[in-house]
Amino acid sequence: MQFTDRLYKKAKPIWRKSHDHPFVQGIGHGTLDIEKFKFFMQQDYLYLIDYARLFALGSLKGTDLKTMSIFAKLLDSTLNVEMDLHRQYASRLGISEAELEATKAAPTTLAYSGYMLNVSQRGSLADLVAAVLPCTWSYYEIGTELSKIPGALENETYGEWVKMYASEEFGELADWLITLMNELAEGKTEAELTALEEIFLNTSRYEYMFWDMSYNLQMWPTDDEQ
Ligand SMILES: Cc1ncc(CN)c(N)n1
């Protein structure tokens, strides 16, 4: 059994909750309230800025040119393909690029990005990959699953989103990170593997919280005006 099989098995109940979340199902069935999607897009844009930074850090921590160049590809793809989808959606939804970048981070966005960056900055390349893997892998799984719902890919509002995350190109990025995770896990002690597993489970939990935050338009409970 590969290390990522073990991770997948452990995280499955959490991932299942994300798949079944009304936000995710609403995208697949085209029934999601557009205000919730707008909120998600803006928060996700902020999240992706830090997610891109993680790939830059991966390139820095990589010890061979192949690893460095694949992280560079992940960085480019995040900044110029995935975030472009957000920019296009924002323009369709009447949000300017300046507004997108000036979005105030919600507590879950801040906590999730902060956790990933903290683990990756003070840890090893294996810690970094364990932190980002649920993001890429679970989105590919969600995209693929939603793409099987009749009409999901053709939906006027959410079809492009489903297409992006179900695409072969996005799947290749997830596959590459899976392979790297298994390579980096080789020779590690059980205690080290358990620590990686905990990071993977934590970002899986944050993934669920991100859907839930977006569905509930959850900002700071302390501020009246957001
Ligand atoms: C919160 C979150 N997690 C993952 C992804 C996929 N890159 C994303 N866009 N947003």
The ligand as a MOL file (V3000), in Angstrom:
LIG
                    3D

  0  0  0     0  0            999 V3000
M  V30 BEGIN CTAB
M  V30 COUNTS 10 10 0 0 0
M  V30 BEGIN ATOM
M  V30 1 C -9.8080 26.4720 -0.5760 0
M  V30 2 C -9.2890 25.8660 -1.8500 0
M  V30 3 N -8.6630 24.6450 -1.8000 0
M  V30 4 C -8.1590 24.1380 -2.9680 0
M  V30 5 C -8.2680 24.7830 -4.1690 0
M  V30 6 C -7.7350 24.1570 -5.4260 0
M  V30 7 N -6.5480 24.7400 -5.8280 0
M  V30 8 C -8.8870 26.0170 -4.1600 0
M  V30 9 N -9.0350 26.7470 -5.2780 0
M  V30 10 N -9.4070 26.5650 -3.0000 0
M  V30 END ATOM
M  V30 BEGIN BOND
M  V30 1 1 1 2
M  V30 2 1 2 3
M  V30 3 2 2 10
M  V30 4 2 3 4
M  V30 5 1 4 5
M  V30 6 1 5 6
M  V30 7 2 5 8
M  V30 8 1 6 7
M  V30 9 1 8 9
M  V30 10 1 8 10
M  V30 END BOND
M  V30 END CTAB
M  END
